[in-house]
């Protein structure tokens, strides 16, 4: 009887392990550095992962001081270089949580109506900015910023003084 119980236990364990959650990612991933852009001591990374349905998941992960409050930092995907004063917003990302300094967004259609594939994202001429606040004077404070896609040139140093503020009128 003990052997039968042992065999059944092993079979149940093997069977339960073989039915895993379906993988939601294709394994394609891009990573971009987000640079400290103000007196606030934050830096971070943008990770772009392709989902099996063809959509893109953008994850912003900051490094810096966390908060226990309901603080949230607005994050935007823009066209063009971070220093371009005319760089329009391409997509409003989900706010970065002050508690874990993380934001995940499934990228939908951009403000111009286009939808990016993973290959399109590699060639996307853009940048990401994370603000201190969604309005008021703190909106002008950019915590982190970084060029992405074809706009990224790792041989050029990030210069926060060249960064421009994006218009709150999206």
QUISULMO-V750790 format. One line per field, one symbol per residue. phi: phi as a letter, one per 20 degrees, with the letter a starting at -180 (. if undefined). psi: psi as a letter, one per 20 degrees, with the letter a starting at -180 (. if undefined). Layout:
phi->???
psi->???
//
This chain:
phi->.fffffffffffffffffeefffedeoebcccedegcbffecbrbdddceefenfdddddcecrfeceeefbdfccedemefeefdfffeaefffefffclcbccefefffenfdeefffffdfebbcccefbebmffffeefbbafcmfffcfedffcgfefdeeffee
psi->hhggggggggggggghhinrqppiqiipqqppppqpjaipmqaaqpppppqhjirpppppoqpaprqiakpppqpqpqqaqiioijoqphporqqpphgjkqpppoobprhjiqpprghhhhjpnarpqprhrirahihiopgqqqqrbiipniipqpohiiqqpqpin.
//
